[in-house]
Amino acid sequence: MNPHRPLTHWLALAFLVLAWGSSFALTSIAVQSVAPIWMPAARISIAAMILITVLKARGGALPRGLRNWVWLFSLGAIGTLLPFFLVSWAIAHAPSSLIGILMATNPLMVLVLVHLFLPDEPVRLRHVAGFGFGFIGVVLLIGPGALLALDGAGLRLWAEIAALVAALCYAAQTILARLAPDIDLLGKSAGTLVAIAPFAIGVAVLAEPSGLLSARPEALLAILALSIAPTGIAMLVLFWLVSHAGARFLSMSNYLVPVVAVLIGIALMAEDLDTGDWTGLAMILTGILISERRPGKTATTRQPPGK
């Protein structure tokens, strides 16, 4: 621990890691009696109310202008609604710890999208090497045999693919956020959730009108916990930590969140990982480490997904 860094920075980082890492197990509890399509609708709506309350308490206001709201809706659809649903559906068909590991590929996917859409940020050899390690890790997690037999691999393979697509959505959100108009961070976060909440609820009602009727008490508590900690409060802590400790310090969560997701999945959900899964996790974390390290400098930052 850096003796010159305040304890509050470490406590904030620990909260984010625990909140994001536990979100996979909480989702696993919720989807046992709640339709996955209702997960993003509930999380987004509750978190939106939390952030609007904080925004108003701080004397802020939601962004104005059609152009800004088009961007906010795009950010919400691609970076929140779609990945929330994909992760919820994936966890309904695969262990939450495995999905947490696959979601750790997000920083590596950001590298690919940066190369394609932000040509002013060159791709270095370390980026290519890091992506290579991460890709091997994904292959080990999914299994080469499953990749060669998509039709007969069952729902678990498709759940793993859904998790990778969700990670890609979060990576795309990172790129869109860089290209979006300059909006206050808190206003942008609250506006993103407000813009997408009515659509998320509407889709859930049309797709699964009775998706919440059979929800057990523990599922409702899990949804409430997901909305408050990993979604609403985590955004506020994230902004505070970036402004006070810097983005590089936050980048450590890229390594810690999947580890916490695995430990919680094993300890609380009685999930089991084989040697290939552990090896895949090690390869993905190695890939992130290689791609984000610079000689003589600390790791650069890829903002973690809003789990």
C-alpha positions as CSV (number, residue, x, y, z in Angstrom):
1,M,0.0,0.0,0.0
2,N,1.3,3.4,-0.9
3,P,2.0,5.2,2.4
4,H,1.2,8.6,0.8
5,R,-2.2,7.6,-0.5
6,P,-5.1,8.3,1.9
7,L,-7.0,5.4,3.4
8,T,-10.2,6.7,1.9
9,H,-8.9,6.0,-1.6
10,W,-8.3,2.4,-0.7
11,L,-11.7,2.1,1.0
12,A,-13.4,3.5,-2.1
13,L,-11.5,1.1,-4.3
14,A,-12.4,-1.8,-2.0
15,F,-16.1,-0.8,-2.1
16,L,-16.1,-0.7,-5.9
17,V,-14.4,-4.1,-6.2
18,L,-16.8,-5.8,-3.7
19,A,-19.8,-4.1,-5.3
20,W,-19.0,-5.0,-8.9
21,G,-17.6,-8.5,-7.9
22,S,-20.7,-9.4,-5.9
23,S,-23.1,-8.3,-8.7
24,F,-22.7,-11.6,-10.5
25,A,-23.7,-13.7,-7.5
26,L,-26.6,-11.3,-6.7
27,T,-27.8,-11.6,-10.3
28,S,-27.6,-15.4,-10.0
29,I,-29.9,-15.2,-7.0
30,A,-32.4,-12.9,-8.8
31,V,-32.7,-14.7,-12.1
32,Q,-33.9,-17.9,-10.3
33,S,-37.4,-16.4,-10.0
34,V,-37.2,-13.2,-12.1
35,A,-37.2,-13.1,-15.9
36,P,-33.7,-11.8,-17.1
37,I,-35.4,-9.1,-19.2
38,W,-36.7,-7.5,-16.0
39,M,-33.2,-7.2,-14.4
40,P,-32.1,-4.2,-16.4
41,A,-35.5,-2.6,-16.1
42,A,-35.5,-2.8,-12.4
43,R,-31.8,-1.9,-11.9
44,I,-31.9,1.1,-14.2
45,S,-35.1,2.5,-12.8
46,I,-34.0,2.3,-9.1
47,A,-30.5,3.5,-9.8
48,A,-31.9,6.4,-11.9
49,M,-34.0,7.6,-8.9
50,I,-30.9,7.4,-6.7
51,L,-28.7,9.5,-9.0
52,I,-31.5,12.1,-9.7
53,T,-31.9,12.5,-6.0
54,V,-28.1,13.1,-5.6
55,L,-28.0,15.4,-8.6
56,K,-30.8,17.6,-7.2
57,A,-29.3,17.6,-3.8
58,R,-26.1,19.0,-5.3
59,G,-27.9,21.6,-7.2
60,G,-27.3,20.0,-10.6
61,A,-29.7,19.5,-13.5
62,L,-30.2,17.0,-16.3
63,P,-28.6,17.9,-19.6
64,R,-30.7,19.8,-22.2
65,G,-31.0,19.6,-25.9
66,L,-32.1,16.9,-28.3
67,R,-28.5,16.1,-29.4
68,N,-27.4,15.4,-25.8
69,W,-30.4,13.1,-25.2
70,V,-29.8,11.2,-28.4
71,W,-26.3,10.5,-27.1
72,L,-27.5,9.7,-23.6
73,F,-30.0,7.2,-25.0
74,S,-27.3,5.6,-27.2
75,L,-25.0,5.3,-24.2
76,G,-27.8,3.8,-22.1
77,A,-28.9,1.3,-24.7
78,I,-25.4,0.0,-25.6
79,G,-23.6,0.4,-22.3
80,T,-26.3,-0.4,-19.8
81,L,-29.6,-1.9,-21.0
82,L,-28.1,-4.5,-23.4
83,P,-25.2,-5.7,-21.2
84,F,-27.4,-5.8,-18.1
85,F,-29.8,-8.1,-20.0
86,L,-27.0,-10.2,-21.5
87,V,-25.3,-10.8,-18.2
88,S,-28.6,-11.6,-16.5
89,W,-29.5,-14.2,-19.2
90,A,-25.9,-15.6,-19.2
91,I,-25.9,-16.1,-15.4
92,A,-29.2,-17.9,-15.7
93,H,-27.5,-20.6,-17.8
94,A,-23.9,-20.6,-16.5
95,P,-22.0,-20.2,-13.2
96,S,-21.8,-16.5,-12.1
97,S,-18.1,-16.9,-11.4
98,L,-17.4,-18.0,-15.0
99,I,-19.4,-15.1,-16.4
100,G,-17.4,-12.7,-14.1
101,I,-14.2,-14.0,-15.6
102,L,-15.4,-13.6,-19.1
103,M,-16.5,-10.0,-18.4
104,A,-12.9,-9.3,-17.4
105,T,-12.1,-9.2,-21.1
106,N,-13.5,-5.7,-21.4
107,P,-10.2,-3.8,-21.3
108,L,-8.9,-6.1,-24.1
109,M,-11.9,-5.4,-26.2
110,V,-11.4,-1.7,-25.6
111,L,-8.0,-2.0,-27.3
112,V,-9.6,-3.4,-30.4
113,L,-12.3,-0.7,-30.6
114,V,-9.8,2.0,-30.0
115,H,-7.7,0.8,-32.9
116,L,-10.8,0.8,-35.2
117,F,-12.5,4.0,-34.1
118,L,-9.8,6.2,-32.5
119,P,-6.9,6.1,-34.9
120,D,-5.1,8.9,-33.0
121,E,-4.4,6.3,-30.2
122,P,-1.8,3.9,-31.7
123,V,-1.8,0.2,-30.9
124,R,1.5,-1.0,-29.5
125,L,3.2,-4.4,-29.5
126,R,2.2,-4.8,-25.8
127,H,-1.4,-4.3,-26.8
128,V,-1.3,-7.0,-29.3
129,A,0.5,-9.4,-26.9
130,G,-2.0,-8.6,-24.2
131,F,-4.9,-9.3,-26.5
132,G,-3.3,-12.6,-27.5
133,F,-3.0,-13.7,-23.9
134,G,-6.6,-12.7,-23.3
135,F,-7.9,-14.5,-26.4
136,I,-6.1,-17.7,-25.3
137,G,-7.7,-17.3,-21.9
138,V,-11.2,-17.1,-23.4
139,V,-10.6,-20.1,-25.6
140,L,-9.5,-22.1,-22.5
141,L,-12.6,-20.9,-20.5
142,I,-15.1,-21.8,-23.3
143,G,-13.3,-24.9,-24.5
144,P,-11.9,-25.4,-28.0
145,G,-14.3,-28.3,-28.5
146,A,-17.3,-26.2,-27.8
147,L,-16.1,-23.5,-30.2
148,L,-15.9,-26.1,-33.0
149,A,-19.4,-27.4,-32.3
150,L,-21.6,-24.5,-31.8
151,D,-24.8,-26.3,-32.7
152,G,-24.5,-29.0,-30.1
153,A,-22.8,-27.1,-27.3
154,G,-25.9,-26.3,-25.4
155,L,-27.0,-23.1,-23.6
156,R,-23.8,-22.8,-21.5
157,L,-21.8,-21.9,-24.6
158,W,-24.3,-19.3,-25.7
159,A,-24.3,-17.9,-22.2
160,E,-20.5,-17.5,-22.4
161,I,-20.9,-15.9,-25.8
162,A,-23.5,-13.5,-24.3
163,A,-21.1,-12.5,-21.6
164,L,-18.4,-11.7,-24.2
165,V,-20.9,-9.6,-26.1
166,A,-21.8,-7.8,-22.9
167,A,-18.1,-7.1,-22.4
168,L,-18.0,-5.8,-25.9
169,C,-21.0,-3.5,-25.2
170,Y,-19.1,-2.0,-22.2
171,A,-16.1,-1.5,-24.4
172,A,-18.3,0.2,-27.0
173,Q,-19.7,2.5,-24.3
174,T,-16.1,3.5,-23.5
175,I,-15.6,4.6,-27.1
176,L,-19.0,6.4,-27.3
177,A,-18.3,8.2,-24.0
178,R,-15.1,9.6,-25.5
179,L,-16.9,10.8,-28.6
180,A,-20.0,12.1,-26.8
181,P,-20.6,15.8,-26.1
182,D,-19.0,17.2,-23.0
183,I,-21.5,16.8,-20.2
184,D,-21.0,16.9,-16.4
185,L,-20.2,13.4,-15.2
186,L,-23.0,13.2,-12.7
187,G,-25.5,14.7,-15.1
188,K,-24.4,12.3,-17.8
189,S,-24.8,9.3,-15.6
190,A,-28.2,10.3,-14.3
191,G,-29.3,11.3,-17.8
192,T,-28.2,8.1,-19.3
193,L,-30.3,6.1,-16.9
194,V,-33.3,8.4,-17.2
195,A,-33.2,8.3,-21.0
196,I,-33.2,4.5,-21.1
197,A,-35.5,3.6,-18.1
198,P,-38.9,4.0,-19.9
199,F,-37.6,2.0,-22.8
200,A,-36.3,-0.7,-20.6
201,I,-39.5,-1.0,-18.7
202,G,-41.5,-1.0,-21.9
203,V,-39.5,-3.8,-23.4
204,A,-39.8,-5.9,-20.2
205,V,-43.6,-5.4,-20.1
206,L,-44.0,-6.4,-23.7
207,A,-41.6,-9.4,-23.6
208,E,-42.4,-10.8,-20.1
209,P,-45.5,-9.1,-18.7
210,S,-45.6,-11.5,-15.7
211,G,-41.8,-11.6,-15.3
212,L,-41.9,-10.2,-11.8
213,L,-45.0,-11.8,-10.5
214,S,-43.3,-15.0,-9.3
215,A,-40.3,-13.2,-7.8
216,R,-39.3,-14.6,-4.4
217,P,-38.3,-12.3,-1.6
218,E,-34.6,-13.1,-1.9
219,A,-34.8,-12.2,-5.6
220,L,-36.4,-8.8,-4.9
221,L,-33.7,-8.1,-2.3
222,A,-31.0,-9.1,-4.7
223,I,-32.4,-6.7,-7.3
224,L,-32.6,-3.9,-4.8
225,A,-29.0,-4.5,-3.7
226,L,-27.9,-4.6,-7.3
227,S,-29.6,-1.3,-8.0
228,I,-28.2,0.5,-4.9
229,A,-24.6,-0.7,-4.6
230,P,-23.1,-1.9,-8.0
231,T,-25.2,0.5,-10.0
232,G,-26.3,3.7,-8.2
233,I,-23.8,4.2,-5.4
234,A,-20.9,2.7,-7.4
235,M,-21.3,5.5,-10.0
236,L,-20.9,8.1,-7.3
237,V,-17.9,6.4,-5.7
238,L,-16.4,5.9,-9.2
239,F,-16.6,9.6,-10.0
240,W,-15.2,10.6,-6.6
241,L,-12.3,8.2,-6.8
242,V,-11.3,9.2,-10.3
243,S,-11.3,12.9,-9.3
244,H,-9.4,12.4,-6.1
245,A,-7.1,9.4,-6.8
246,G,-6.8,9.4,-10.6
247,A,-7.8,6.9,-13.3
248,R,-4.7,4.8,-13.0
249,F,-5.5,3.9,-9.4
250,L,-9.0,2.8,-10.5
251,S,-7.5,0.5,-13.1
252,M,-6.5,-2.0,-10.4
253,S,-10.2,-3.0,-10.2
254,N,-9.7,-4.7,-13.6
255,Y,-7.7,-7.3,-11.9
256,L,-9.6,-7.6,-8.6
257,V,-13.2,-7.7,-9.7
258,P,-13.0,-11.1,-11.5
259,V,-11.1,-12.6,-8.6
260,V,-13.8,-11.4,-6.2
261,A,-16.5,-12.7,-8.5
262,V,-14.9,-16.1,-8.5
263,L,-14.4,-16.3,-4.8
264,I,-18.0,-15.2,-4.0
265,G,-19.3,-17.7,-6.6
266,I,-17.4,-20.5,-5.0
267,A,-18.0,-19.6,-1.3
268,L,-21.7,-18.5,-1.5
269,M,-23.1,-20.1,-4.6
270,A,-21.2,-23.5,-4.3
271,E,-19.9,-23.1,-7.9
272,D,-17.0,-25.1,-9.1
273,L,-14.2,-24.2,-11.6
274,D,-11.9,-26.7,-13.2
275,T,-8.2,-26.3,-14.1
276,G,-9.0,-24.8,-17.5
277,D,-11.2,-22.1,-15.9
278,W,-8.4,-21.1,-13.5
279,T,-5.8,-21.1,-16.3
280,G,-8.1,-19.0,-18.5
281,L,-8.5,-16.5,-15.6
282,A,-4.8,-16.3,-15.2
283,M,-4.3,-15.7,-19.0
284,I,-6.9,-13.0,-19.1
285,L,-5.4,-11.1,-16.1
286,T,-2.0,-11.5,-17.6
287,G,-3.2,-10.1,-20.9
288,I,-4.7,-7.1,-19.1
289,L,-1.5,-6.5,-17.2
290,I,0.7,-6.6,-20.3
291,S,-1.6,-4.3,-22.3
292,E,-2.0,-1.7,-19.6
293,R,1.5,-1.6,-18.3
294,R,4.0,1.0,-19.5
295,P,7.7,0.9,-18.7
296,G,8.3,2.9,-15.6
297,K,4.6,3.8,-15.2
298,T,1.6,2.4,-13.5
299,A,-1.2,0.8,-15.4
300,T,-3.4,3.0,-17.7
301,T,-7.1,3.0,-17.2
302,R,-10.0,1.3,-18.8
303,Q,-13.1,2.2,-16.9
304,P,-14.6,-1.0,-15.5
305,P,-18.1,-1.9,-16.6
306,G,-21.1,-0.7,-14.5
307,K,-21.8,-4.3,-13.4
